[in-house]
């Protein structure tokens, strides 16, 4: 029988984080600091920063896959850790922005409006689904369960890459409608 004590050790953590992050983000998305008496200027510089972080995450993910395909396991591990750190930084900035600014409404019309909302909705849904996938994939790598790691990574990678790339696309599509 294989030793999966590392996986078992992190299972409850993965479940908790996978539930807590979307719930807390949803709650904080509706919280405005001004409603609590804090006179905070909107952090309007953050959307282009966190969109750039999404773009960098996409590049790092591709570089990590290239690293492992070239047998560079340590580089792959470091790049994946960096991609997770970038995603956490994105999340913190995203929440901070939305706690200080009203949501921007998309102003496009016609087919582009449908394209925008399709991309936005799939981006949001997959950004929730990707949390446990990333954590499970990462833990399986740490546990050196490379057979199981590789199997789930084939699902995790394209979905995470989609979330990162569509984060940039959503920003580019909505950026003309930001009020500064």
C-alpha positions as CSV (number, residue, x, y, z in Angstrom):
1,X,0.0,0.0,0.0
2,X,1.3,3.5,-0.9
3,X,2.1,6.0,1.8
4,X,-0.4,8.9,1.4
5,X,0.0,10.4,4.8
6,X,0.9,13.8,3.3
7,X,-2.2,13.8,1.2
8,X,-4.4,12.8,4.2
9,X,-2.7,15.5,6.3
10,X,-3.8,18.2,3.9
11,X,-7.3,16.8,2.9
12,X,-9.2,18.8,5.5
13,X,-7.2,21.9,4.8
14,X,-7.9,21.6,1.1
15,X,-11.6,21.2,1.7
16,X,-11.7,24.1,4.2
17,X,-9.8,26.5,1.9
18,X,-11.8,25.5,-1.1
19,X,-15.0,26.4,0.7
20,X,-13.8,29.4,2.8
21,X,-12.1,31.3,0.0
22,X,-15.1,31.6,-2.4
23,X,-17.5,32.3,0.6
24,X,-15.2,35.0,2.1
25,X,-14.6,36.6,-1.4
26,X,-18.3,36.7,-2.1
27,X,-19.0,38.3,1.3
28,X,-16.2,40.8,1.0
29,X,-17.2,41.6,-2.6
30,X,-20.3,43.1,-1.1
31,X,-18.6,44.9,1.8
32,X,-17.6,48.5,1.1
33,X,-15.3,50.2,3.6
34,X,-17.1,53.5,3.1
35,X,-20.2,51.8,4.5
36,X,-18.4,51.4,7.8
37,X,-17.2,55.0,8.1
38,X,-13.8,54.5,6.5
39,X,-13.0,57.3,4.1
40,X,-10.9,55.3,1.7
41,X,-10.2,56.3,-1.9
42,X,-10.9,53.6,-4.4
43,X,-7.8,51.6,-5.2
44,X,-8.3,52.3,-8.9
45,X,-4.7,51.4,-9.7
46,X,-5.2,47.8,-8.8
47,X,-7.2,46.4,-11.8
48,X,-4.4,46.8,-14.3
49,X,-2.0,45.4,-11.6
50,X,-4.0,42.3,-10.9
51,X,-4.7,41.8,-14.6
52,X,-1.0,41.8,-15.2
53,X,-0.5,39.3,-12.4
54,X,-3.0,37.0,-14.1
55,X,-1.0,37.4,-17.3
56,X,2.3,36.6,-15.5
57,X,0.5,33.6,-13.9
58,X,-0.3,32.3,-17.3
59,X,3.3,32.6,-18.5
60,X,4.6,30.9,-15.3
61,X,2.2,28.0,-15.8
62,X,3.3,27.4,-19.3
63,X,7.0,27.7,-18.2
64,X,6.3,25.2,-15.4
65,X,4.9,22.7,-17.8
66,X,7.9,23.2,-20.1
67,X,10.2,22.7,-17.2
68,X,8.7,19.4,-16.2
69,X,8.6,18.2,-19.8
70,X,12.4,18.9,-19.9
71,X,13.0,17.0,-16.7
72,X,13.6,20.0,-14.5
73,X,11.5,19.0,-11.5
74,X,12.9,21.5,-9.0
75,X,12.3,24.4,-11.4
76,X,8.8,23.0,-12.1
77,X,8.1,22.9,-8.3
78,X,9.4,26.5,-7.8
79,X,7.4,27.8,-10.7
80,X,4.2,26.2,-9.5
81,X,4.8,27.6,-6.0
82,X,5.3,31.0,-7.6
83,X,2.1,30.6,-9.6
84,X,0.2,29.9,-6.4
85,X,1.8,32.9,-4.7
86,X,0.8,35.1,-7.7
87,X,-2.8,33.8,-7.5
88,X,-2.9,34.7,-3.8
89,X,-1.6,38.2,-4.5
90,X,-4.2,38.6,-7.2
91,X,-7.0,37.5,-4.8
92,X,-5.8,40.0,-2.1
93,X,-5.7,42.9,-4.6
94,X,-9.0,41.9,-6.2
95,X,-10.8,41.9,-2.8
96,X,-9.1,45.1,-1.7
97,X,-10.2,46.9,-4.9
98,X,-13.8,45.7,-4.6
99,X,-13.9,46.7,-0.9
100,X,-13.0,50.3,-2.0
101,X,-14.8,50.7,-5.3
102,X,-18.2,50.1,-6.8
103,X,-18.3,47.3,-9.4
104,X,-17.8,48.5,-13.0
105,X,-20.7,47.7,-15.4
106,X,-19.8,46.4,-18.8
107,X,-20.9,48.9,-21.4
108,X,-20.4,47.0,-24.6
109,X,-23.3,46.1,-26.8
110,X,-24.3,43.4,-29.3
111,X,-22.4,40.2,-29.7
112,X,-19.5,41.5,-27.7
113,X,-21.8,41.8,-24.6
114,X,-22.6,38.1,-24.9
115,X,-19.0,37.2,-25.4
116,X,-18.0,39.3,-22.4
117,X,-20.5,37.7,-20.1
118,X,-19.7,34.2,-21.3
119,X,-16.0,34.7,-20.6
120,X,-16.8,36.4,-17.2
121,X,-19.2,33.7,-16.0
122,X,-16.9,30.8,-17.1
123,X,-13.9,32.7,-15.5
124,X,-15.7,33.1,-12.2
125,X,-17.0,29.5,-12.1
126,X,-13.7,28.0,-13.0
127,X,-11.8,30.3,-10.6
128,X,-13.9,28.6,-7.8
129,X,-13.4,25.1,-9.2
130,X,-9.6,25.6,-9.6
131,X,-8.9,26.1,-5.9
132,X,-9.2,22.5,-4.8
133,X,-7.7,21.2,-8.1
134,X,-4.6,23.4,-7.6
135,X,-4.3,22.4,-4.0
136,X,-4.8,18.6,-4.6
137,X,-2.3,18.7,-7.5
138,X,0.3,20.6,-5.5
139,X,0.0,18.3,-2.5
140,X,0.3,15.2,-4.7
141,X,3.5,16.6,-6.1
142,X,4.8,17.4,-2.6
143,X,3.9,13.8,-1.5
144,X,5.8,12.6,-4.6
145,X,2.7,10.8,-5.8
146,X,3.7,11.6,-9.3
147,X,1.4,9.2,-11.0
148,X,-1.7,10.8,-9.4
149,X,-0.1,14.3,-9.6
150,X,0.3,13.9,-13.4
151,X,-3.2,12.6,-13.8
152,X,-4.9,15.5,-12.1
153,X,-2.4,18.1,-13.5
154,X,-3.7,17.2,-17.0
155,X,-7.1,18.7,-15.8
156,X,-5.8,21.4,-13.5
157,X,-3.3,23.0,-15.9
158,X,-5.7,23.9,-18.8
159,X,-8.4,25.1,-16.4
160,X,-5.9,27.3,-14.4
161,X,-4.4,28.6,-17.6
162,X,-8.0,29.4,-18.9
163,X,-8.7,31.3,-15.6
164,X,-5.5,33.3,-15.8
165,X,-5.9,34.2,-19.5
166,X,-9.6,35.0,-19.2
167,X,-8.8,37.2,-16.2
168,X,-6.7,39.4,-18.6
169,X,-9.4,39.3,-21.3
170,X,-12.1,40.3,-18.8
171,X,-10.0,43.2,-17.7
172,X,-9.2,44.3,-21.3
173,X,-12.9,44.2,-22.2
174,X,-14.1,46.1,-19.2
175,X,-11.2,48.6,-18.8
176,X,-12.8,51.2,-21.0
177,X,-15.7,51.5,-18.6
178,X,-13.8,52.1,-15.4
179,X,-14.5,55.4,-13.8
180,X,-11.4,57.0,-12.3
